[in-house]
């Protein structure tokens, strides 16, 4: 054998990213059209990242079948080891989940709240410093509702409006890296708040 040690490519496997992912364990709370699309896009952009889903039992089963998430549960405790928690369940649900994060997340994690406005911002201020909150909203047109409307390409070329709620510049920069990884565009001048 003349090519001893030569490695053959694995069919269907995405190439490894040039830089390590900004987050290793990402929990997406709310796997509707936006949360499901983000989970699918993350699986493609950062294959080594563990994507955790939090939603109802039926939605979790569908998300696993669609390969949108690696693991999931209807209990937020499954996100205990996440280093990014994305609240993607809609304004009211995001605000309702916020007070439970301090107990559910064991260590430090960036929290990305996709919508929620003033109520999410108010509740974010009650979280410990180990859970800095970034507000965000992708400018997308949804093709429908629910996980069945999710697409890994939903964010491709679309602007995201991001701003710190309680987060510092480092946490915002890491979220910007995530946005770019899933094909989104970060406007050159970030907003102060979302």
Wavefront OBJ file of the C-alpha trace (Angstrom):
o trace
v 0.000 0.000 0.000
v 1.615 3.206 -1.157
v -0.822 5.650 0.473
v -0.540 4.344 4.030
v -2.164 6.792 6.401
v -4.119 8.627 3.708
v -7.542 9.642 5.022
v -10.592 9.419 2.844
v -13.332 12.067 3.087
v -16.515 11.113 4.889
v -19.553 11.470 2.643
v -22.072 14.053 3.803
v -19.912 15.472 6.547
v -19.434 19.233 6.641
v -15.845 20.472 6.655
v -14.513 21.470 10.048
v -14.724 25.209 10.691
v -11.476 27.179 10.469
v -11.859 28.588 13.982
v -13.409 26.892 16.983
v -17.076 27.765 17.566
v -17.793 30.721 19.851
v -20.022 28.407 21.912
v -19.670 24.670 22.599
v -23.114 23.925 24.086
v -26.092 25.934 22.866
v -29.593 25.597 24.282
v -32.442 26.887 22.115
v -35.599 27.494 24.148
v -38.513 27.487 21.725
v -38.139 25.466 18.523
v -40.595 27.279 16.290
v -39.737 28.750 12.900
v -36.983 31.026 14.258
v -35.581 28.774 17.007
v -35.768 25.700 14.789
v -34.066 27.544 11.931
v -31.298 28.667 14.253
v -30.803 25.120 15.536
v -30.607 23.749 11.972
v -28.192 26.487 10.900
v -25.980 25.897 13.942
v -25.794 22.165 13.225
v -24.452 23.013 9.758
v -22.163 25.894 10.727
v -20.647 24.407 13.877
v -20.898 20.575 13.694
v -18.945 19.978 16.933
v -21.330 22.174 18.949
v -23.943 20.405 21.064
v -27.377 21.852 20.225
v -29.915 21.378 23.023
v -33.628 21.964 22.472
v -36.202 23.001 25.065
v -39.849 22.777 24.021
v -42.828 20.453 24.343
v -42.297 16.703 24.087
v -43.834 16.472 20.584
v -41.707 19.333 19.242
v -38.549 17.801 20.736
v -39.291 14.462 19.039
v -39.771 16.214 15.696
v -36.614 18.317 16.155
v -34.530 15.215 16.846
v -36.029 13.448 13.837
v -35.173 16.495 11.647
v -31.630 16.566 13.090
v -32.192 20.125 14.313
v -30.964 19.282 17.822
v -28.768 16.691 19.485
v -30.790 16.353 22.700
v -33.889 17.956 24.115
v -36.471 18.103 26.844
v -39.493 20.044 27.999
v -37.531 20.899 31.169
v -35.101 23.854 31.150
v -32.770 21.872 33.418
v -31.436 20.092 30.320
v -29.668 23.371 29.506
v -27.676 23.313 32.784
v -24.267 23.042 31.076
v -25.012 25.393 28.146
v -22.642 28.265 27.482
v -25.284 30.028 25.345
v -29.018 30.016 25.990
v -31.169 31.353 23.152
v -34.670 32.419 24.164
v -36.616 32.022 20.921
v -40.128 31.279 22.155
v -41.700 34.694 21.594
v -41.836 37.801 23.763
v -44.142 36.534 26.517
v -42.520 33.106 26.799
v -39.022 34.623 26.781
v -39.979 36.922 29.651
v -41.629 34.033 31.506
v -38.484 31.851 31.169
v -36.059 34.559 32.294
v -36.523 34.167 36.101
v -35.834 30.402 35.895
v -32.441 30.718 34.185
v -30.425 31.363 37.346
v -31.585 28.074 38.885
v -31.463 26.017 35.679
v -28.054 27.088 34.346
v -25.258 25.769 36.541
v -22.379 28.004 35.438
v -21.863 31.048 33.301
v -23.706 31.390 30.004
v -24.534 34.160 27.585
v -28.289 34.596 27.147
v -29.548 35.714 23.727
v -33.142 36.927 23.951
v -34.777 37.012 20.518
v -37.538 39.472 21.240
v -39.249 40.427 24.427
v -38.670 44.138 24.678
v -38.970 45.980 27.969
v -40.241 43.045 30.025
v -37.275 40.841 29.062
v -34.898 43.751 29.714
v -36.438 44.318 33.145
v -36.176 40.653 34.108
v -32.649 40.389 32.694
v -31.477 42.887 35.291
v -32.501 40.428 38.029
v -30.188 37.692 36.698
v -26.755 37.130 38.250
v -23.702 38.552 36.432
v -22.744 35.059 35.253
v -25.748 35.247 32.870
v -25.179 38.338 30.697
v -28.084 39.069 28.358
v -27.855 40.191 24.734
v -31.030 41.272 22.963
v -31.409 40.356 19.339
v -33.784 40.200 16.442
v -33.108 38.826 12.975
v -34.847 40.678 10.142
v -36.508 37.693 8.490
v -39.783 36.888 6.812
v -41.154 33.654 8.172
v -42.562 31.222 5.622
v -44.944 29.822 8.228
v -45.210 28.936 11.884
v -43.693 26.178 13.931
v -40.794 23.823 13.458
v -42.075 22.593 10.084
v -41.431 26.115 8.710
v -37.804 26.080 9.920
v -34.953 26.351 7.420
v -31.185 26.367 7.918
v -31.013 29.143 5.285
v -33.512 31.493 6.972
v -30.803 33.889 8.186
v -28.575 33.836 5.093
v -27.811 37.439 4.132
v -30.335 38.830 6.621
v -29.426 41.568 9.111
v -29.581 40.930 12.837
v -30.093 43.763 15.266
v -28.140 43.061 18.435
v -27.552 45.043 21.576
v -26.411 44.522 25.132
v -29.086 44.360 27.796
v -26.796 43.385 30.670
v -23.920 41.973 28.604
v -20.507 43.467 27.984
v -18.699 43.837 24.678
v -17.163 40.337 24.826
v -20.543 38.584 25.061
v -21.959 40.728 22.239
v -18.916 39.928 20.065
v -19.411 36.190 20.626
v -23.081 36.471 19.608
v -22.030 38.437 16.515
v -19.708 35.539 15.646
v -22.666 33.157 15.914
v -24.781 35.394 13.656
v -22.060 35.447 10.995
v -21.619 31.659 11.281
v -25.297 31.060 10.422
v -25.090 33.441 7.447
v -26.540 36.538 9.098
v -25.266 40.071 8.753
v -24.327 42.260 11.710
v -24.819 45.969 10.940
v -21.593 47.948 11.350
v -23.013 50.169 14.066
v -24.614 48.003 16.786
v -27.630 49.327 18.623
v -27.384 50.172 22.309
v -30.449 48.108 23.180
v -32.914 45.915 21.395
l 1 2 3 4 5 6 7 8 9 10 11 12 13 14 15 16 17 18 19 20 21 22 23 24 25 26 27 28 29 30 31 32 33 34 35 36 37 38 39 40 41 42 43 44 45 46 47 48 49 50 51 52 53 54 55 56 57 58 59 60 61 62 63 64 65 66 67 68 69 70 71 72 73 74 75 76 77 78 79 80 81 82 83 84 85 86 87 88 89 90 91 92 93 94 95 96 97 98 99 100 101 102 103 104 105 106 107 108 109 110 111 112 113 114 115 116 117 118 119 120 121 122 123 124 125 126 127 128 129 130 131 132 133 134 135 136 137 138 139 140 141 142 143 144 145 146 147 148 149 150 151 152 153 154 155 156 157 158 159 160 161 162 163 164 165 166 167 168 169 170 171 172 173 174 175 176 177 178 179 180 181 182 183 184 185 186 187 188 189 190 191 192 193 194
